[in-house]
Amino acid sequence: MFITFEGPDGSGKSTQIKRLAERLRAEGRQVLLTREPGGTAIGEQIRNVLHDLHNTAMQPRAEILLYSAARAQLVGEVILPHLAGGGVVLSDRYYDSTLAYQGYGHGLDLAALRQITAFATHGLKPDVTLLFDLDPDLGLQRRLANREEWNRLDAYDLAFHQRVRAGYLELLRAEPERWIRLDAAQEREALAEAVWACLLPRLPARAPAA
């Protein structure tokens, strides 16, 4: 099963994905936890370029191609082999981030982005996507409070982040069977229980012990 976590930075998704991984492993499930951009040696190098605050001249088209290069490496090197072995993959971001940030945020053509994405991912879609929905202003305030994580995309203006949120909600409306919206403003423990409650009915049955 392939589960992706989406939403703005500051929404708590990175904390919640780790908690879910621990809970699934405690059940005896084979879990791969990864992130975008990154998850491989090559992907982490690309991540450093994308997030570097000095790279303010980066063009949106260059941005999407770099994200897609990291994604292609992650899918081919890590995700597909793990799924083929019967494991669960949890990814902190996947291609919906591209549609939300570079599509709705920057205004790049969504049809073109989908074509690039299909090529980079071998057409691999998540089984479930959790949207950690949060007011952009609150998300940025949380990021500012943890300044060491502040990156080039965080530094875009509030209007950009508002367009990203609107984009996520539009993606959810287009595929309601895949998406689950969570209120990321709630307390951490309550959010963790909400994650578990919405995913438990969708998880595949565990193989019986040998």
WOHU-V81202 format. One line per field, one symbol per residue. phi: phi as a letter, one per 30 degrees, with the letter a starting at -180 (. if undefined). burial: + if it has 24 or more other C-alpha atoms within 12 Angstrom, else -. Layout:
# WOHU-V81202
phi=???
burial=???
This chain:
# WOHU-V81202
phi=.ccccbkddjdjddddddddeddddddjddcccbbbdkibddddddedddcddddddddeddedddeddddddddddbdedddddidcccbdiaddddddddddddidddddddddddddchidcddbbccddaeedddddddddbedcdbddedddddddddddededdddddbddccbcbdddddeddddddedddcedcdddddddd
burial=++++++++++++++-++++++--+----++++++++++++--++-++-+++--------+--++++++++++++++-+++--+---++++++++++++++++++++---+--++-++--++--++++++++++++++-++-+--------+-+++----++++++++++-++-----++++++++-----++-+++--+-----------
